[in-house]
Amino acid sequence: MSLPEASSKAILRAGGLCLALVLGGTLGGCGFQPLYGHNSPTSTVAGELSAIAIAPARVRIAQQVRNNLLSTMSPPGQESSARYRLELDPTETRQNIFIQPDAHIRREKYMLKVRFALYNSGTNDLVHKGSAFSIVSYDRVESEFANVRARHAAEGQAARVVADDIRTALAAFLSAH
């Protein structure tokens, strides 16, 4: 290795170290705190999320969203008294997005929008509300069974995405309040 090559590597290392220090100082100065960090004041977010009772679902897609939320917000074996109640209001639509000249549908779009409301269990007051959505497209083929499976897979994927978005929105709200 030649001297200019060695010195350029040393300069790059030093520059990278300086950049890391500057970015670290900047993030610390702006009040950045990890949402689920153990040393932060917001470390109680996981406990707050587990204190949310999710109302029973009336339709299949709401049940899928509810199950996804329960599995990520209320770990098994950890009982917590419900301080909040979460209600879900799903709306689902399907739209044909590719129709061949012979009128065969080859692609569909599944859209799921869930409005949610968080209530205080003790007072029944509305604490927070919002909505989350997901759009998933899937192919249609000649086999009806394959089409049903594709639609169910799209619904499941949309339910997971919406549940993750709702959990993140609730975590952000609870960490700020």
C-alpha positions in Angstrom: 0.0 0.0 0.0 1.4 3.4 -1.0 1.6 6.4 1.3 -1.0 8.4 -0.5 -3.4 5.5 -0.4 -2.9 4.9 3.3 -3.4 8.6 4.1 -6.6 8.8 2.1 -8.0 5.8 4.0 -7.1 7.5 7.3 -8.8 10.7 6.1 -11.9 8.8 5.2 -12.0 7.1 8.6 -11.6 10.4 10.4 -14.2 12.0 8.2 -16.7 9.2 9.0 -16.0 9.5 12.7 -16.6 13.3 12.6 -19.8 12.8 10.6 -21.1 10.2 13.2 -20.3 12.6 16.1 -22.0 15.5 14.4 -25.2 13.5 13.5 -25.3 12.0 17.0 -25.1 15.4 18.6 -27.7 16.8 16.3 -30.2 14.0 17.0 -29.6 14.4 20.7 -30.1 18.1 20.6 -33.4 17.9 18.7 -35.1 15.8 21.4 -35.1 12.6 19.5 -36.0 9.6 21.7 -36.6 6.0 20.6 -40.2 5.1 20.9 -39.6 1.7 22.6 -36.2 2.5 24.2 -35.6 1.2 27.7 -33.8 4.4 29.0 -36.3 6.9 27.6 -39.3 8.4 29.4 -41.4 6.7 26.7 -40.4 3.2 27.8 -43.9 2.8 29.2 -45.4 2.8 25.7 -45.4 -1.1 25.6 -47.2 -1.2 28.9 -49.7 1.4 27.7 -50.4 -0.5 24.5 -51.0 -3.7 26.5 -53.6 -1.7 28.5 -55.8 -1.3 25.4 -58.9 -3.6 25.1 -59.9 -4.1 21.5 -63.6 -4.3 20.9 -64.9 -7.5 19.4 -65.2 -7.4 15.6 -68.5 -7.7 13.6 -67.0 -8.6 10.2 -64.2 -10.9 9.1 -61.7 -8.2 8.0 -62.1 -6.4 11.3 -61.4 -9.7 13.1 -58.1 -10.1 11.1 -57.0 -6.5 12.0 -58.0 -7.1 15.6 -56.1 -10.4 15.8 -53.0 -8.7 14.3 -53.3 -5.9 16.9 -53.7 -8.4 19.8 -50.7 -10.4 18.8 -48.4 -7.3 18.8 -49.9 -5.2 21.5 -50.9 -7.8 24.1 -48.2 -10.4 24.4 -49.4 -13.8 25.7 -49.0 -14.3 29.4 -49.0 -10.6 30.2 -52.3 -9.6 31.8 -53.0 -5.9 32.1 -56.1 -4.0 33.2 -57.7 -2.2 30.3 -57.4 1.6 30.7 -58.5 2.2 27.1 -61.0 0.7 24.6 -60.2 0.6 20.9 -63.0 0.4 18.4 -62.4 -0.4 14.7 -64.6 0.6 11.7 -63.4 -1.0 8.5 -64.4 -0.2 4.9 -63.3 -2.5 2.1 -63.6 -2.1 -1.6 -62.5 -4.0 -4.7 -61.8 -2.5 -8.1 -61.0 -4.1 -11.4 -57.7 -2.6 -12.7 -57.0 -4.7 -15.8 -59.8 -5.9 -18.0 -58.9 -7.7 -21.3 -60.8 -6.9 -24.5 -62.7 -10.2 -24.1 -64.0 -8.9 -20.7 -61.9 -11.1 -18.6 -60.6 -9.5 -15.4 -56.9 -10.1 -15.0 -56.0 -7.9 -12.0 -57.9 -6.5 -9.0 -57.2 -3.9 -6.4 -58.3 -4.5 -2.8 -58.5 -1.4 -0.6 -58.9 -1.5 3.1 -59.5 1.6 5.2 -60.0 1.3 9.0 -61.1 4.2 11.1 -60.3 3.7 14.8 -61.2 5.4 18.0 -59.5 5.1 21.4 -61.7 5.7 24.4 -60.9 6.0 28.1 -62.4 2.9 29.7 -63.3 4.7 33.0 -64.9 7.8 31.5 -65.9 6.6 28.0 -64.4 9.9 26.6 -62.8 9.8 23.2 -59.1 10.1 23.7 -57.7 9.7 20.1 -59.0 8.9 16.7 -57.5 8.3 13.3 -57.5 6.1 10.2 -55.2 3.7 8.4 -55.4 2.2 4.9 -53.8 -0.3 2.6 -54.1 -1.0 -1.1 -53.1 -4.5 -2.3 -53.4 -5.7 -5.9 -53.5 -9.3 -7.0 -53.8 -11.3 -10.2 -56.9 -13.1 -11.4 -56.6 -16.4 -13.3 -59.0 -18.9 -14.8 -59.2 -21.0 -11.6 -61.9 -19.7 -9.2 -60.2 -21.4 -6.3 -56.9 -19.6 -7.1 -58.9 -16.3 -7.3 -60.4 -16.8 -3.9 -57.0 -17.7 -2.4 -55.4 -14.6 -4.0 -58.2 -12.4 -2.6 -57.9 -13.9 0.9 -54.1 -13.4 0.8 -54.6 -9.7 -0.3 -57.0 -9.2 2.6 -54.6 -10.7 5.1 -51.7 -8.6 3.8 -53.9 -5.4 4.0 -55.0 -6.4 7.6 -51.4 -6.7 8.7 -50.3 -3.4 7.2 -53.3 -1.6 8.7 -52.8 -3.1 12.1 -49.1 -2.1 12.1 -50.1 1.5 11.1 -52.8 1.6 13.9 -50.3 0.3 16.5 -47.7 2.8 15.4 -50.2 5.7 15.6 -51.4 4.6 19.0 -47.8 4.2 20.3 -46.9 7.7 19.0 -50.0 9.2 20.7 -49.4 7.4 24.0 -45.8 8.4 24.1 -46.7 12.1 23.7 -49.5 12.0 26.3 
